[in-house]
Amino acid sequence: MTKPLVIAHRGASGHLPEHTLPAYALAMLQGADFIEPDLVATRDGVLVARHENEIGGTTDVAAHPEFAARRRTQRIDGVEVTGWFTEDFTLAELRTLRARERLPELRPQNARHDGEFGIPTFDEILALLSQVNGARRAQGEPLVGVYPETKHPSHFASIGLPLETPMLASLASLHPGTPVFIQSFEMANLEALRGRTRHPLVQLMQVEGGPWDRTGSAEFSSYAQLSTPAGLRRVARYAQAIGVQMEMVMTPDASG
């Protein structure tokens, strides 16, 4: 039987605020096979790791009066979102912010680290990964991989900040043996990436009816449609795997 891969979703999120360098480092110390950063862009085109481009819930931006006027509402992938957005900040400005626990009601122990860590760039995450893998190569151990997700790629492309080119440029700096998977909820950017990279691609899917139940395709407009035999045949043209929400393949145990 093939050994399952352990993918550290946004780092060691149960122990430290997600998408911070210490969270990724801890995940690798705990034995993760992959670390998984979500990628969004700054106004000057630098990729940083945040759960979404809206950063009101993952940073202390609301406590910075100099940025109060940047709070706004915009439509992202058909959904109205209000807050502060990475595309409205330069990297230098984001450097003045500190990370906060995104789900303090679920992970209250992480909230004690609010304000301790900064927002990492994708290049900084890969530099940390390369440092760890250098030691692992010297010891003859398997290399830890990276599993980046492009967040709202159509939105970023529409404002002149496409995610794919800088992501591929950063990945090119990795040691050739480093495992890489690239994932996205959208179809179009994965289809475009198929002709630009040899890294395996993963089509993400979620349950029908959620706020982001949008594939970006007119032919398969929902993930319910995309998970049909016809939809999966389409996915097989450009992706090597699918990543589905748990409820799409199993019923949660109500007994706990």
SULJOFEN-V243627 format. One line per field, one symbol per residue. ss: DSSP state (h for helix, s for strand, l for the rest). phi: phi as a letter, one per 40 degrees, with the letter a starting at -180 (. if undefined). psi: psi as a letter, one per 40 degrees, with the letter a starting at -180 (. if undefined). A space follows every 10 residues. Layout:
# SULJOFEN-V243627
ss: ???
phi: ???
psi: ???
This chain:
# SULJOFEN-V243627
ss: llllllsssl llllllllll hhhhhhhhhl lllssslsss slllllsssl lllsllllsl hhhlhhhhhh lsssssllss ssslshhhll hhhhllllsl lllllllhhh hhhlllllll shhhhhhhhh hhhhhhhhll llllssssss llhhhhhhll lllhhhhhhh hlllllllls sssslllhhh hhhhllllls ssssslllll llllllllll llhhhhllhh hhhhhlllll sssslhhhll llllll
phi: .cccccbccg hcccbadcfb dcccccdccc hccbbbccbb bcccgccbba caccbccbbc dccbccbdcc cabacbfgbc bbibbdccbc cdcccccbcb ccbcccbccc cccdgcbccc ccccccccdc cccccccccg ccccbbbcbc cfccccccbg bccccccccc ccccddcccb bbbacccccc cccdcbaccc bbccabccgc cbcacgbccb cbccccccdc ccccdccbbc abbbcdccba cdcccg
psi: hhhihhhghe ageedihifi ddddddddde eidiighhhi iidffhhihi diehedeeif deehdeedee hihihhfehh hhahideeii dddddeiiii hdgdddgddd deehediahi iddddddddd ddddddddef iiihiigihh hfddddddef gidddddddd deeihdehhh ihiieidddd ddddeeieii ihhiiiiiei dfgheehddg eiddddeidd dddddeddie iihiideeei hihee.
